Amino acid sequence: GTATPLRREGAGYAGEVTLPAGRHEFKLATADWDYLALGQGAGAGLKANGGTLKLDPGGGNVVFETAAPGTWRLVLDRLATGRPRLVITPDG
């Protein structure tokens, strides 16, 4: 689904999401899942509470753990390079 749409920002996309503490899994894709579907690459991983993650087409779910509830900023960039990445940081 498209539970948290990202908006165009510069050369990439950005959005905010509020999450409870715990483990979360998701992918980044266009609404139809045909044009673009990005997930976590093999051997890649995020540190607890944010970081930068290289994404792969057809990769697995992105796994993200939060120690406390909060709002997180997601930035998807480097799409034009063919080496997309996701940056997750606390919002605020």
C-alpha positions in Angstrom: 0.0 0.0 0.0 0.9 3.7 0.2 0.6 4.3 3.9 3.2 7.0 4.0 3.7 8.7 0.6 6.9 10.6 0.1 7.0 14.1 -1.5 9.5 15.3 -4.1 12.3 17.2 -2.5 15.3 18.4 -4.6 16.7 15.4 -6.5 15.0 12.9 -4.3 12.0 12.3 -2.1 11.3 12.8 1.6 8.6 12.2 4.2 8.0 11.8 7.9 6.6 8.9 9.8 5.6 8.5 13.4 6.4 5.1 14.9 6.1 3.4 18.2 9.2 1.8 19.8 10.1 -1.6 18.4 11.0 -3.3 15.1 9.5 -2.1 11.8 9.7 -3.5 8.3 8.9 -1.7 5.0 9.8 -1.2 1.4 9.9 1.9 -0.8 7.9 1.7 -4.1 5.7 3.5 -6.5 1.9 3.0 -5.8 1.7 0.3 -8.5 4.9 -1.5 -7.4 5.9 -1.7 -11.1 8.0 1.3 -11.8 10.1 1.3 -8.7 10.3 -1.1 -5.7 13.4 -0.8 -3.5 14.3 -2.8 -0.4 17.3 -3.7 1.8 20.2 -5.2 0.0 21.8 -8.4 1.1 24.3 -7.8 3.9 23.0 -4.2 4.4 21.4 -3.0 7.6 20.5 0.1 9.6 21.8 0.8 13.0 19.2 1.2 15.8 17.6 4.6 15.7 18.5 5.6 12.1 21.3 5.8 9.6 22.0 5.4 5.9 21.1 2.3 3.9 21.9 1.3 0.3 18.8 0.1 -1.4 18.4 -2.6 -4.1 15.6 -3.1 -6.6 13.7 -6.2 -5.5 15.6 -6.2 -2.1 14.0 -7.5 1.1 12.1 -5.5 3.6 14.0 -2.6 5.2 14.3 -3.5 8.9 14.3 -0.5 11.3 14.3 -0.6 15.1 13.5 2.3 17.4 14.3 2.4 21.1 11.5 4.9 21.8 8.4 6.2 20.0 9.0 9.2 17.8 8.8 10.9 14.4 11.4 10.0 11.8 12.5 11.7 8.6 13.0 9.5 5.6 15.0 10.7 2.6 15.3 8.7 -0.6 18.1 10.0 -2.8 20.7 9.1 -5.4 18.0 7.6 -7.7 19.6 9.1 -10.8 23.0 7.4 -10.0 21.5 3.9 -10.0 22.7 3.6 -6.4 19.7 4.7 -4.4 20.0 5.1 -0.6 17.6 5.8 2.3 18.6 8.1 5.1 16.6 7.9 8.3 17.0 10.5 11.1 15.0 11.7 14.0 12.7 14.5 12.9 13.1 17.6 15.0 
